Amino acid sequence: MTTGGILRILACFALFGTGALVNGWRISGQVAKCEAEQAQGTATRSEAARTDETNTAKLESKHAQDTIYNADRLAAIYTGIADVQRRELAYAERLQRGTEGRAATYRAQAQADAAARDDLADKTAALDRKLAEGIEVVAILGSDLRRRDAEVAALCDQVNIERRLSGDDSDQACGGR
């Protein structure tokens, strides 16, 4: 090979190298552009992921607060229900403990009422006997009084008869009969 042939080959290589260099630059630019677009996409996706994580964290925090509030409210309701139940059971227990005592009181009241009724019946019967005795006494006294009134009237009449015998009609005994 000649020098001219070698030069031509070198020129081809130089041209090819220059074209390759230009193409390399162009490819490098396209690669850089792709890498920049990729980096921008990664940054955008990273920012979106951070925003999503922040929103998720806020939602989870709100959910936790609401859950705690709801659980506390339910616990307070349960406490209130338990307090009411405790009071009602204590009242029922007090009533149950007092059942025998109250029953004894009721029996004692019934016995006292029965005794009072018996006593009242006895007193009423005694009053009835006394009434009958009183009516009997009144009848006897009334009859004694009427008999005495009759005797007094007869005595007055006798005094008047005696006075007429003596001729003294002016002075009548017992109001002028």
OpenMM code with the backbone's topology and positions (N, CA, C; nanometers):
from openmm import Vec3, app, unit

residues = "MET THR THR GLY GLY ILE LEU ARG ILE LEU ALA CYS PHE ALA LEU PHE GLY THR GLY ALA LEU VAL ASN GLY TRP ARG ILE SER GLY GLN VAL ALA LYS CYS GLU ALA GLU GLN ALA GLN GLY THR ALA THR ARG SER GLU ALA ALA ARG THR ASP GLU THR ASN THR ALA LYS LEU GLU SER LYS HIS ALA GLN ASP THR ILE TYR ASN ALA ASP ARG LEU ALA ALA ILE TYR THR GLY ILE ALA ASP VAL GLN ARG ARG GLU LEU ALA TYR ALA GLU ARG LEU GLN ARG GLY THR GLU GLY ARG ALA ALA THR TYR ARG ALA GLN ALA GLN ALA ASP ALA ALA ALA ARG ASP ASP LEU ALA ASP LYS THR ALA ALA LEU ASP ARG LYS LEU ALA GLU GLY ILE GLU VAL VAL ALA ILE LEU GLY SER ASP LEU ARG ARG ARG ASP ALA GLU VAL ALA ALA LEU CYS ASP GLN VAL ASN ILE GLU ARG ARG LEU SER GLY ASP ASP SER ASP GLN ALA CYS GLY GLY ARG".split()
positions = [
    Vec3(0.0807, -0.1131, 0.0000),
    Vec3(0.0000, 0.0000, 0.0000),
    Vec3(0.0872, 0.1221, 0.0000),
    Vec3(0.0244, 0.2109, -0.0625),
    Vec3(0.1000, 0.3319, -0.0844),
    Vec3(0.0643, 0.4312, 0.0211),
    Vec3(0.1395, 0.5327, 0.0156),
    Vec3(0.1192, 0.6398, 0.1122),
    Vec3(-0.0143, 0.7051, 0.0868),
    Vec3(-0.0497, 0.7182, -0.0374),
    Vec3(-0.1787, 0.7805, -0.0714),
    Vec3(-0.2923, 0.6929, -0.0219),
    Vec3(-0.2762, 0.5670, -0.0331),
    Vec3(-0.3818, 0.4738, 0.0105),
    Vec3(-0.3947, 0.4774, 0.1613),
    Vec3(-0.2827, 0.4931, 0.2247),
    Vec3(-0.2838, 0.4964, 0.3707),
    Vec3(-0.3474, 0.6262, 0.4149),
    Vec3(-0.3132, 0.7325, 0.3397),
    Vec3(-0.3713, 0.8612, 0.3759),
    Vec3(-0.5219, 0.8559, 0.3549),
    Vec3(-0.5610, 0.7937, 0.2519),
    Vec3(-0.7043, 0.7840, 0.2291),
    Vec3(-0.7714, 0.7038, 0.3402),
    Vec3(-0.7106, 0.6026, 0.3793),
    Vec3(-0.7672, 0.5206, 0.4849),
    Vec3(-0.7712, 0.6019, 0.6132),
    Vec3(-0.6661, 0.6772, 0.6379),
    Vec3(-0.6607, 0.7599, 0.7591),
    Vec3(-0.7647, 0.8698, 0.7495),
    Vec3(-0.7837, 0.9253, 0.6290),
    Vec3(-0.8833, 1.0292, 0.6116),
    Vec3(-1.0209, 0.9702, 0.6358),
    Vec3(-1.0419, 0.8502, 0.5871),
    Vec3(-1.1720, 0.7850, 0.6120),
    Vec3(-1.1922, 0.7626, 0.7606),
    Vec3(-1.0871, 0.7194, 0.8227),
    Vec3(-1.0977, 0.6997, 0.9682),
    Vec3(-1.1226, 0.8307, 1.0389),
    Vec3(-1.0542, 0.9363, 0.9904),
    Vec3(-1.0716, 1.0668, 1.0526),
    Vec3(-1.2124, 1.1135, 1.0295),
    Vec3(-1.2611, 1.0964, 0.9061),
    Vec3(-1.3977, 1.1369, 0.8787),
    Vec3(-1.4942, 1.0511, 0.9616),
    Vec3(-1.4686, 0.9244, 0.9612),
    Vec3(-1.5538, 0.8364, 1.0361),
    Vec3(-1.5464, 0.8715, 1.1837),
    Vec3(-1.4281, 0.8994, 1.2342),
    Vec3(-1.4072, 0.9360, 1.3746),
    Vec3(-1.4761, 1.0660, 1.4051),
    Vec3(-1.4690, 1.1643, 1.3088),
    Vec3(-1.5340, 1.2921, 1.3307),
    Vec3(-1.6833, 1.2706, 1.3322),
    Vec3(-1.7348, 1.1926, 1.2359),
    Vec3(-1.8795, 1.1629, 1.2323),
    Vec3(-1.9190, 1.0881, 1.3574),
    Vec3(-1.8347, 0.9949, 1.3964),
    Vec3(-1.8643, 0.9187, 1.5163),
    Vec3(-1.8605, 1.0102, 1.6370),
    Vec3(-1.7668, 1.1048, 1.6343),
    Vec3(-1.7554, 1.1985, 1.7462),
    Vec3(-1.8773, 1.2866, 1.7508),
    Vec3(-1.9195, 1.3364, 1.6327),
    Vec3(-2.0386, 1.4207, 1.6268),
    Vec3(-2.1589, 1.3374, 1.6681),
    Vec3(-2.1691, 1.2178, 1.6120),
    Vec3(-2.2793, 1.1297, 1.6516),
    Vec3(-2.2708, 1.0975, 1.7995),
    Vec3(-2.1545, 1.0809, 1.8526),
    Vec3(-2.1348, 1.0541, 1.9959),
    Vec3(-2.1835, 1.1712, 2.0768),
    Vec3(-2.1492, 1.2928, 2.0248),
    Vec3(-2.1970, 1.4109, 2.0985),
    Vec3(-2.3494, 1.4180, 2.0937),
    Vec3(-2.4006, 1.3950, 1.9719),
    Vec3(-2.5457, 1.3989, 1.9571),
    Vec3(-2.6093, 1.2911, 2.0453),
    Vec3(-2.5563, 1.1713, 2.0451),
    Vec3(-2.6100, 1.0632, 2.1287),
    Vec3(-2.5926, 1.0975, 2.2752),
    Vec3(-2.4756, 1.1568, 2.3082),
    Vec3(-2.4522, 1.1959, 2.4473),
    Vec3(-2.5540, 1.3009, 2.4888),
    Vec3(-2.5843, 1.3954, 2.3989),
    Vec3(-2.6853, 1.4972, 2.4285),
    Vec3(-2.8214, 1.4337, 2.4490),
    Vec3(-2.8533, 1.3375, 2.3598),
    Vec3(-2.9819, 1.2703, 2.3755),
    Vec3(-2.9853, 1.1879, 2.5053),
    Vec3(-2.8734, 1.1243, 2.5359),
    Vec3(-2.8650, 1.0464, 2.6602),
    Vec3(-2.8792, 1.1400, 2.7785),
    Vec3(-2.8097, 1.2568, 2.7726),
    Vec3(-2.8175, 1.3538, 2.8816),
    Vec3(-2.9596, 1.4045, 2.8947),
    Vec3(-3.0229, 1.4295, 2.7777),
    Vec3(-3.1616, 1.4773, 2.7803),
    Vec3(-3.2509, 1.3700, 2.8414),
    Vec3(-3.2349, 1.2453, 2.8031),
    Vec3(-3.3130, 1.1340, 2.8591),
    Vec3(-3.2870, 1.1207, 3.0085),
    Vec3(-3.1585, 1.1319, 3.0441),
    Vec3(-3.1253, 1.1224, 3.1873),
    Vec3(-3.1884, 1.2371, 3.2651),
    Vec3(-3.1872, 1.3595, 3.2058),
    Vec3(-3.2475, 1.4752, 3.2716),
    Vec3(-3.3984, 1.4543, 3.2846),
    Vec3(-3.4612, 1.4031, 3.1756),
    Vec3(-3.6053, 1.3775, 3.1819),
    Vec3(-3.6350, 1.2703, 3.2853),
    Vec3(-3.5500, 1.1693, 3.2871),
    Vec3(-3.5664, 1.0624, 3.3843),
    Vec3(-3.5486, 1.1150, 3.5268),
    Vec3(-3.4496, 1.1987, 3.5442),
    Vec3(-3.4241, 1.2570, 3.6772),
    Vec3(-3.5417, 1.3446, 3.7179),
    Vec3(-3.5946, 1.4227, 3.6214),
    Vec3(-3.7107, 1.5093, 3.6503),
    Vec3(-3.8309, 1.4222, 3.6875),
    Vec3(-3.8536, 1.3126, 3.6125),
    Vec3(-3.9639, 1.2203, 3.6412),
    Vec3(-3.9473, 1.1569, 3.7789),
    Vec3(-3.8230, 1.1190, 3.8099),
    Vec3(-3.7957, 1.0593, 3.9406),
    Vec3(-3.8220, 1.1610, 4.0504),
    Vec3(-3.7796, 1.2860, 4.0298),
    Vec3(-3.8015, 1.3921, 4.1283),
    Vec3(-3.9516, 1.4181, 4.1442),
    Vec3(-4.0245, 1.4209, 4.0335),
    Vec3(-4.1696, 1.4442, 4.0393),
    Vec3(-4.2373, 1.3297, 4.1131),
    Vec3(-4.1976, 1.2066, 4.0778),
    Vec3(-4.2557, 1.0908, 4.1462),
    Vec3(-4.2180, 1.0909, 4.2943),
    Vec3(-4.0954, 1.1292, 4.3275),
    Vec3(-4.0515, 1.1357, 4.4672),
    Vec3(-4.1330, 1.2398, 4.5430),
    Vec3(-4.1557, 1.3553, 4.4803),
    Vec3(-4.2348, 1.4624, 4.5443),
    Vec3(-4.3788, 1.4161, 4.5625),
    Vec3(-4.4337, 1.3480, 4.4614),
    Vec3(-4.5703, 1.2972, 4.4721),
    Vec3(-4.5790, 1.1919, 4.5826),
    Vec3(-4.4747, 1.1067, 4.5908),
    Vec3(-4.4732, 1.0038, 4.6952),
    Vec3(-4.4656, 1.0690, 4.8334),
    Vec3(-4.3813, 1.1735, 4.8484),
    Vec3(-4.3713, 1.2454, 4.9773),
    Vec3(-4.5044, 1.3104, 5.0123),
    Vec3(-4.5694, 1.3732, 4.9136),
    Vec3(-4.6996, 1.4368, 4.9378),
    Vec3(-4.8020, 1.3317, 4.9785),
    Vec3(-4.7998, 1.2186, 4.9071),
    Vec3(-4.8926, 1.1100, 4.9396),
    Vec3(-4.8639, 1.0558, 5.0808),
    Vec3(-4.7362, 1.0392, 5.1146),
    Vec3(-4.6999, 0.9910, 5.2487),
    Vec3(-4.7440, 1.0911, 5.3563),
    Vec3(-4.7288, 1.2214, 5.3289),
    Vec3(-4.7711, 1.3252, 5.4241),
    Vec3(-4.9223, 1.3204, 5.4433),
    Vec3(-4.9963, 1.3131, 5.3311),
    Vec3(-5.1429, 1.3036, 5.3406),
    Vec3(-5.1852, 1.1771, 5.4141),
    Vec3(-5.1186, 1.0656, 5.3818),
    Vec3(-5.1496, 0.9389, 5.4490),
    Vec3(-5.1215, 0.9503, 5.5983),
    Vec3(-5.0087, 1.0114, 5.6341),
    Vec3(-4.9751, 1.0292, 5.7754),
    Vec3(-5.0795, 1.1159, 5.8462),
    Vec3(-5.1251, 1.2238, 5.7794),
    Vec3(-5.2285, 1.3093, 5.8381),
    Vec3(-5.3575, 1.2305, 5.8576),
    Vec3(-5.3974, 1.1541, 5.7538),
    Vec3(-5.5186, 1.0738, 5.7633),
    Vec3(-5.5078, 0.9688, 5.8745),
    Vec3(-5.3911, 0.9041, 5.8830),
    Vec3(-5.3709, 0.8041, 5.9874),
    Vec3(-5.3758, 0.8681, 6.1259),
    Vec3(-5.3169, 0.9876, 6.1395),
    Vec3(-5.3194, 1.0591, 6.2676),
    Vec3(-5.4627, 1.0958, 6.3050),
    Vec3(-5.5386, 1.1479, 6.2078),
    Vec3(-5.6790, 1.1837, 6.2320),
    Vec3(-5.7588, 1.0589, 6.2674),
    Vec3(-5.7340, 0.9503, 6.1949),
    Vec3(-5.8017, 0.8242, 6.2223),
    Vec3(-5.7703, 0.7767, 6.3645),
    Vec3(-5.6442, 0.7846, 6.4045),
    Vec3(-5.6054, 0.7423, 6.5396),
    Vec3(-5.6736, 0.8298, 6.6450),
    Vec3(-5.6763, 0.9620, 6.6232),
    Vec3(-5.7422, 1.0528, 6.7185),
    Vec3(-5.8920, 1.0207, 6.7278),
    Vec3(-5.9562, 1.0031, 6.6126),
    Vec3(-6.0997, 0.9722, 6.6119),
    Vec3(-6.1275, 0.8384, 6.6803),
    Vec3(-6.0405, 0.7402, 6.6554),
    Vec3(-6.0563, 0.6087, 6.7174),
    Vec3(-6.0419, 0.6189, 6.8688),
    Vec3(-5.9423, 0.6944, 6.9147),
    Vec3(-5.9213, 0.7125, 7.0597),
    Vec3(-6.0403, 0.7857, 7.1207),
    Vec3(-6.0878, 0.8904, 7.0532),
    Vec3(-6.2045, 0.9655, 7.1034),
    Vec3(-6.3261, 0.8737, 7.1142),
    Vec3(-6.3498, 0.7965, 7.0075),
    Vec3(-6.4643, 0.7060, 7.0060),
    Vec3(-6.4521, 0.5999, 7.1152),
    Vec3(-6.3330, 0.5452, 7.1337),
    Vec3(-6.3113, 0.4442, 7.2376),
    Vec3(-6.3307, 0.5055, 7.3765),
    Vec3(-6.2796, 0.6285, 7.3976),
    Vec3(-6.2985, 0.6963, 7.5264),
    Vec3(-6.4456, 0.7235, 7.5524),
    Vec3(-6.5178, 0.7680, 7.4495),
    Vec3(-6.6603, 0.7959, 7.4645),
    Vec3(-6.7358, 0.6670, 7.4981),
    Vec3(-6.7044, 0.5591, 7.4291),
    Vec3(-6.7677, 0.4307, 7.4573),
    Vec3(-6.7347, 0.3830, 7.5982),
    Vec3(-6.6094, 0.4027, 7.6402),
    Vec3(-6.5697, 0.3643, 7.7765),
    Vec3(-6.6476, 0.4458, 7.8791),
    Vec3(-6.6680, 0.5750, 7.8515),
    Vec3(-6.7456, 0.6590, 7.9432),
    Vec3(-6.8906, 0.6119, 7.9494),
    Vec3(-6.9460, 0.5751, 7.8349),
    Vec3(-7.0833, 0.5234, 7.8328),
    Vec3(-7.0908, 0.3936, 7.9124),
    Vec3(-6.9934, 0.3048, 7.8904),
    Vec3(-6.9908, 0.1793, 7.9657),
    Vec3(-6.9787, 0.2055, 8.1150),
    Vec3(-6.8971, 0.3038, 8.1511),
    Vec3(-6.8809, 0.3380, 8.2929),
    Vec3(-7.0131, 0.3866, 8.3499),
    Vec3(-7.0827, 0.4726, 8.2756),
    Vec3(-7.2132, 0.5210, 8.3211),
    Vec3(-7.3131, 0.4071, 8.3357),
    Vec3(-7.3146, 0.3185, 8.2374),
    Vec3(-7.4064, 0.2037, 8.2433),
    Vec3(-7.3715, 0.1159, 8.3625),
    Vec3(-7.2428, 0.0936, 8.3827),
    Vec3(-7.1991, 0.0105, 8.4952),
    Vec3(-7.2368, 0.0755, 8.6277),
    Vec3(-7.2229, 0.2086, 8.6378),
    Vec3(-7.2615, 0.2796, 8.7608),
    Vec3(-7.4102, 0.2643, 8.7876),
    Vec3(-7.4913, 0.2833, 8.6842),
    Vec3(-7.6368, 0.2692, 8.7018),
    Vec3(-7.6702, 0.1259, 8.7429),
    Vec3(-7.6087, 0.0306, 8.6760),
    Vec3(-7.6346, -0.1093, 8.7079),
    Vec3(-7.5927, -0.1403, 8.8506),
    Vec3(-7.4763, -0.0890, 8.8931),
    Vec3(-7.4280, -0.1111, 9.0294),
    Vec3(-7.5265, -0.0545, 9.1315),
    Vec3(-7.5753, 0.0686, 9.1062),
    Vec3(-7.6727, 0.1295, 9.1978),
    Vec3(-7.8019, 0.0489, 9.2028),
    Vec3(-7.8505, 0.0077, 9.0848),
    Vec3(-7.9750, -0.0686, 9.0814),
    Vec3(-7.9593, -0.2040, 9.1497),
    Vec3(-7.8456, -0.2703, 9.1298),
    Vec3(-7.8226, -0.3982, 9.1956),
    Vec3(-7.8085, -0.3807, 9.3469),
    Vec3(-7.7433, -0.2724, 9.3898),
    Vec3(-7.7316, -0.2455, 9.5331),
    Vec3(-7.8690, -0.2203, 9.5935),
    Vec3(-7.9533, -0.1456, 9.5213),
    Vec3(-8.0893, -0.1191, 9.5694),
    Vec3(-8.1672, -0.2501, 9.5797),
    Vec3(-8.1568, -0.3347, 9.4757),
    Vec3(-8.2261, -0.4638, 9.4766),
    Vec3(-8.1761, -0.5507, 9.5921),
    Vec3(-8.0453, -0.5467, 9.6164),
    Vec3(-7.9883, -0.6251, 9.7268),
    Vec3(-8.0396, -0.5735, 9.8611),
    Vec3(-8.0456, -0.4399, 9.8770),
    Vec3(-8.0994, -0.3830, 10.0019),
    Vec3(-8.2449, -0.4250, 10.0199),
    Vec3(-8.3206, -0.4185, 9.9097),
    Vec3(-8.4605, -0.4621, 9.9180),
    Vec3(-8.4689, -0.6098, 9.9549),
    Vec3(-8.3832, -0.6904, 9.8938),
    Vec3(-8.3846, -0.8341, 9.9208),
    Vec3(-8.3485, -0.8612, 10.0663),
    Vec3(-8.2461, -0.7924, 10.1175),
    Vec3(-8.2072, -0.8118, 10.2577),
    Vec3(-8.3193, -0.7698, 10.3514),
    Vec3(-8.3947, -0.6683, 10.3154),
    Vec3(-8.5003, -0.6179, 10.4014),
    Vec3(-8.6321, -0.6912, 10.3857),
    Vec3(-8.6380, -0.7883, 10.2930),
    Vec3(-8.7633, -0.8584, 10.2651),
    Vec3(-8.8167, -0.9281, 10.3897),
    Vec3(-8.7313, -1.0027, 10.4594),
    Vec3(-8.7770, -1.0764, 10.5773),
    Vec3(-8.8204, -0.9807, 10.6870),
    Vec3(-8.7452, -0.8737, 10.7052),
    Vec3(-8.7816, -0.7752, 10.8071),
    Vec3(-8.9143, -0.7087, 10.7749),
    Vec3(-8.9313, -0.6722, 10.6461),
    Vec3(-9.0573, -0.6101, 10.6071),
    Vec3(-9.1723, -0.7087, 10.6208),
    Vec3(-9.1485, -0.8352, 10.5853),
    Vec3(-9.2530, -0.9368, 10.5991),
    Vec3(-9.2917, -0.9508, 10.7463),
    Vec3(-9.1916, -0.9504, 10.8349),
    Vec3(-9.2215, -0.9581, 10.9785),
    Vec3(-9.3001, -0.8349, 11.0222),
    Vec3(-9.2633, -0.7193, 10.9677),
    Vec3(-9.3366, -0.5963, 10.9997),
    Vec3(-9.4801, -0.6066, 10.9512),
    Vec3(-9.4979, -0.6577, 10.8291),
    Vec3(-9.6323, -0.6714, 10.7751),
    Vec3(-9.7147, -0.7686, 10.8612),
    Vec3(-9.6513, -0.8816, 10.9009),
    Vec3(-9.7233, -0.9767, 10.9858),
    Vec3(-9.7577, -0.9128, 11.1196),
    Vec3(-9.6624, -0.8389, 11.1762),
    Vec3(-9.6880, -0.7727, 11.3049),
    Vec3(-9.7999, -0.6700, 11.2903),
    Vec3(-9.7983, -0.5948, 11.1794),
    Vec3(-9.9055, -0.4978, 11.1566),
    Vec3(-10.0402, -0.5684, 11.1428),
    Vec3(-10.0404, -0.6804, 11.0702),
    Vec3(-10.1649, -0.7555, 11.0525),
    Vec3(-10.2138, -0.8086, 11.1872),
    Vec3(-10.1194, -0.8597, 11.2677),
    Vec3(-10.1584, -0.9096, 11.3993),
    Vec3(-10.2072, -0.7948, 11.4875),
    Vec3(-10.1373, -0.6818, 11.4804),
    Vec3(-10.1799, -0.5654, 11.5581),
    Vec3(-10.3161, -0.5179, 11.5100),
    Vec3(-10.3352, -0.5189, 11.3774),
    Vec3(-10.4662, -0.4804, 11.3240),
    Vec3(-10.5737, -0.5776, 11.3716),
    Vec3(-10.5420, -0.7078, 11.3696),
    Vec3(-10.6382, -0.8081, 11.4152),
    Vec3(-10.6674, -0.7882, 11.5636),
    Vec3(-10.5609, -0.7632, 11.6413),
    Vec3(-10.5804, -0.7395, 11.7847),
    Vec3(-10.6621, -0.6131, 11.8067),
    Vec3(-10.6344, -0.5102, 11.7284),
    Vec3(-10.7100, -0.3859, 11.7414),
    Vec3(-10.8562, -0.4092, 11.7034),
    Vec3(-10.8776, -0.4881, 11.5968),
    Vec3(-11.0154, -0.5184, 11.5574),
    Vec3(-11.0859, -0.5977, 11.6671),
    Vec3(-11.0136, -0.6964, 11.7236),
    Vec3(-11.0716, -0.7747, 11.8332),
    Vec3(-11.1027, -0.6845, 11.9518),
    Vec3(-11.0085, -0.5957, 11.9839),
    Vec3(-11.0288, -0.5032, 12.0953),
    Vec3(-11.1477, -0.4114, 12.0670),
    Vec3(-11.1548, -0.3620, 11.9433),
    Vec3(-11.2662, -0.2755, 11.9046),
    Vec3(-11.3983, -0.3519, 11.9129),
    Vec3(-11.3959, -0.4780, 11.8695),
    Vec3(-11.5170, -0.5606, 11.8775),
    Vec3(-11.5557, -0.5811, 12.0242),
    Vec3(-11.4545, -0.6065, 12.1096),
    Vec3(-11.4834, -0.6230, 12.2527),
    Vec3(-11.5421, -0.4955, 12.3112),
    Vec3(-11.4816, -0.3808, 12.2759),
    Vec3(-11.5311, -0.2530, 12.3286),
    Vec3(-11.6728, -0.2243, 12.2775),
    Vec3(-11.6947, -0.2559, 12.1483),
    Vec3(-11.8280, -0.2334, 12.0912),
    Vec3(-11.9308, -0.3222, 12.1601),
    Vec3(-11.8951, -0.4472, 12.1847),
    Vec3(-11.9863, -0.5393, 12.2536),
    Vec3(-12.0132, -0.4895, 12.3954),
    Vec3(-11.9076, -0.4403, 12.4630),
    Vec3(-11.9247, -0.3872, 12.5988),
    Vec3(-12.0158, -0.2649, 12.5960),
    Vec3(-11.9947, -0.1763, 12.4973),
    Vec3(-12.0818, -0.0584, 12.4857),
    Vec3(-12.2261, -0.1003, 12.4587),
    Vec3(-12.2431, -0.2029, 12.3776),
    Vec3(-12.3764, -0.2523, 12.3470),
    Vec3(-12.4420, -0.3065, 12.4745),
    Vec3(-12.3642, -0.3830, 12.5560),
    Vec3(-12.4179, -0.4335, 12.6835),
    Vec3(-12.4552, -0.3182, 12.7746),
    Vec3(-12.3666, -0.2181, 12.7813),
    Vec3(-12.3928, -0.1022, 12.8674),
    Vec3(-12.5149, -0.0252, 12.8178),
    Vec3(-12.5310, -0.0162, 12.6860),
    Vec3(-12.6483, 0.0490, 12.6303),
    Vec3(-12.7756, -0.0243, 12.6733),
    Vec3(-12.7696, -0.1577, 12.6589),
    Vec3(-12.8860, -0.2368, 12.6996),
    Vec3(-12.9125, -0.2187, 12.8490),
    Vec3(-12.8050, -0.2200, 12.9294),
    Vec3(-12.8218, -0.1984, 13.0736),
    Vec3(-12.8761, -0.0589, 13.1003),
    Vec3(-12.8247, 0.0393, 13.0263),
    Vec3(-12.8709, 0.1776, 13.0428),
    Vec3(-13.0174, 0.1918, 13.0070),
    Vec3(-13.0578, 0.1265, 12.8996),
    Vec3(-13.1983, 0.1321, 12.8590),
    Vec3(-13.2849, 0.0663, 12.9669),
    Vec3(-13.2335, -0.0403, 13.0231),
    Vec3(-13.3059, -0.1072, 13.1304),
    Vec3(-13.3184, -0.0161, 13.2514),
    Vec3(-13.2073, 0.0513, 13.2884),
    Vec3(-13.2091, 0.1450, 13.4014),
    Vec3(-13.3056, 0.2594, 13.3727),
    Vec3(-13.3021, 0.3122, 13.2513),
    Vec3(-13.3930, 0.4217, 13.2137),
    Vec3(-13.5370, 0.3744, 13.2244),
    Vec3(-13.5632, 0.2514, 13.1788),
    Vec3(-13.6995, 0.1986, 13.1854),
    Vec3(-13.7446, 0.1865, 13.3309),
    Vec3(-13.6564, 0.1357, 13.4166),
    Vec3(-13.6906, 0.1199, 13.5586),
    Vec3(-13.7113, 0.2564, 13.6229),
    Vec3(-13.6135, 0.3487, 13.5930),
    Vec3(-13.6236, 0.4826, 13.6528),
    Vec3(-13.7461, 0.5568, 13.5996),
    Vec3(-13.7743, 0.5406, 13.4717),
    Vec3(-13.8934, 0.6040, 13.4130),
    Vec3(-14.0192, 0.5518, 13.4788),
    Vec3(-14.0235, 0.4247, 13.4984),
    Vec3(-14.1400, 0.3669, 13.5635),
    Vec3(-14.1487, 0.4108, 13.7078),
    Vec3(-14.0330, 0.4171, 13.7775),
    Vec3(-14.0329, 0.4673, 13.9165),
    Vec3(-14.0794, 0.6127, 13.9192),
    Vec3(-14.0315, 0.6915, 13.8255),
    Vec3(-14.0692, 0.8331, 13.8213),
    Vec3(-14.2195, 0.8485, 13.7947),
    Vec3(-14.2706, 0.7720, 13.6991),
    Vec3(-14.4142, 0.7805, 13.6694),
    Vec3(-14.4963, 0.7356, 13.7900),
    Vec3(-14.4504, 0.6292, 13.8591),
    Vec3(-14.5201, 0.5825, 13.9783),
    Vec3(-14.5185, 0.6902, 14.0868),
    Vec3(-14.4047, 0.7520, 14.1075),
    Vec3(-14.3934, 0.8566, 14.2079),
    Vec3(-14.4774, 0.9772, 14.1698),
    Vec3(-14.4744, 1.0134, 14.0388),
    Vec3(-14.5604, 1.1243, 13.9934),
    Vec3(-14.7070, 1.0919, 14.0206),
    Vec3(-14.7454, 0.9672, 13.9988),
    Vec3(-14.8843, 0.9260, 14.0228),
    Vec3(-14.9155, 0.9330, 14.1726),
    Vec3(-14.8164, 0.8903, 14.2525),
    Vec3(-14.8366, 0.8954, 14.3975),
    Vec3(-14.8465, 1.0396, 14.4461),
    Vec3(-14.7597, 1.1267, 14.3925),
    Vec3(-14.7633, 1.2684, 14.4316),
    Vec3(-14.8957, 1.3284, 14.3901),
    Vec3(-14.9408, 1.2980, 14.2694),
    Vec3(-15.0690, 1.3513, 14.2221),
    Vec3(-15.1829, 1.3009, 14.3110),
    Vec3(-15.1742, 1.1731, 14.3486),
    Vec3(-15.2791, 1.1172, 14.4358),
    Vec3(-15.2757, 1.1826, 14.5733),
    Vec3(-15.1548, 1.2070, 14.6223),
    Vec3(-15.1423, 1.2739, 14.7521),
    Vec3(-15.1971, 1.4156, 14.7449),
    Vec3(-15.1707, 1.4865, 14.6353),
    Vec3(-15.2224, 1.6242, 14.6188),
    Vec3(-15.3752, 1.6195, 14.6157),
    Vec3(-15.4232, 1.5230, 14.5387),
    Vec3(-15.5690, 1.5118, 14.5313),
    Vec3(-15.6262, 1.4804, 14.6710),
    Vec3(-15.5562, 1.3961, 14.7450),
    Vec3(-15.6040, 1.3614, 14.8780),
    Vec3(-15.6015, 1.4830, 14.9693),
    Vec3(-15.4969, 1.5662, 14.9588),
    Vec3(-15.4881, 1.6881, 15.0399),
    Vec3(-15.6051, 1.7780, 15.0039),
    Vec3(-15.6347, 1.7895, 14.8772),
    Vec3(-15.7456, 1.8747, 14.8334),
    Vec3(-15.8792, 1.8179, 14.8832),
    Vec3(-15.8921, 1.6871, 14.8780),
    Vec3(-16.0145, 1.6240, 14.9283),
    Vec3(-16.0293, 1.6539, 15.0772),
    Vec3(-15.9209, 1.6461, 15.1507),
    Vec3(-15.9251, 1.6704, 15.2946),
    Vec3(-15.9594, 1.8165, 15.3203),
    Vec3(-15.9074, 1.9057, 15.2459),
    Vec3(-15.9350, 2.0481, 15.2652),
    Vec3(-16.0811, 2.0768, 15.2320),
    Vec3(-16.1381, 2.0143, 15.1326),
    Vec3(-16.2786, 2.0380, 15.1001),
    Vec3(-16.3689, 1.9875, 15.2138),
    Vec3(-16.3234, 1.8812, 15.2761),
    Vec3(-16.3992, 1.8301, 15.3884),
    Vec3(-16.4056, 1.9325, 15.5002),
    Vec3(-16.2974, 2.0001, 15.5207),
    Vec3(-16.2962, 2.1028, 15.6243),
    Vec3(-16.3583, 2.2312, 15.5735),
    Vec3(-16.3969, 2.2384, 15.4523),
    Vec3(-16.4641, 2.3529, 15.3968),
    Vec3(-16.3708, 2.4581, 15.3428),
    Vec3(-16.2482, 2.4312, 15.3282),
    Vec3(-16.1504, 2.5299, 15.2778),
    Vec3(-16.1162, 2.4943, 15.1330),
    Vec3(-16.1915, 2.5560, 15.0404),
    Vec3(-16.1653, 2.5308, 14.8990),
    Vec3(-16.0689, 2.6320, 14.8399),
    Vec3(-16.0282, 2.7307, 14.9114),
    Vec3(-15.9480, 2.8382, 14.8544),
    Vec3(-15.8017, 2.7983, 14.8352),
    Vec3(-15.7534, 2.7218, 14.9203),
    Vec3(-15.6123, 2.6879, 14.9137),
    Vec3(-15.5989, 2.5451, 14.8608),
    Vec3(-15.5741, 2.5321, 14.7315),
    Vec3(-15.5643, 2.4015, 14.6698),
    Vec3(-15.4193, 2.3571, 14.6705),
    Vec3(-15.3948, 2.2355, 14.6984),
    Vec3(-15.2595, 2.1785, 14.6994),
    Vec3(-15.2186, 2.1450, 14.5561),
    Vec3(-15.0952, 2.1556, 14.5301),
    Vec3(-15.0329, 2.1135, 14.4029),
    Vec3(-15.0941, 2.1834, 14.2841),
    Vec3(-15.1178, 2.3056, 14.2940),
    Vec3(-15.1565, 2.3856, 14.1793),
    Vec3(-15.2994, 2.3666, 14.1355),
    Vec3(-15.3870, 2.3330, 14.2116),
    Vec3(-15.5274, 2.3331, 14.1824),
    Vec3(-15.5735, 2.2226, 14.0913),
    Vec3(-15.5624, 2.1131, 14.1280),
    Vec3(-15.6068, 2.0033, 14.0447),
    Vec3(-15.7468, 1.9744, 14.0652),
] * unit.nanometer
topology = app.Topology()
chain = topology.addChain("A")
for resn in residues:
    res = topology.addResidue(resn, chain)
    for name in ("N", "CA", "C"):
        topology.addAtom(name, app.Element.getBySymbol(name[0]), res)
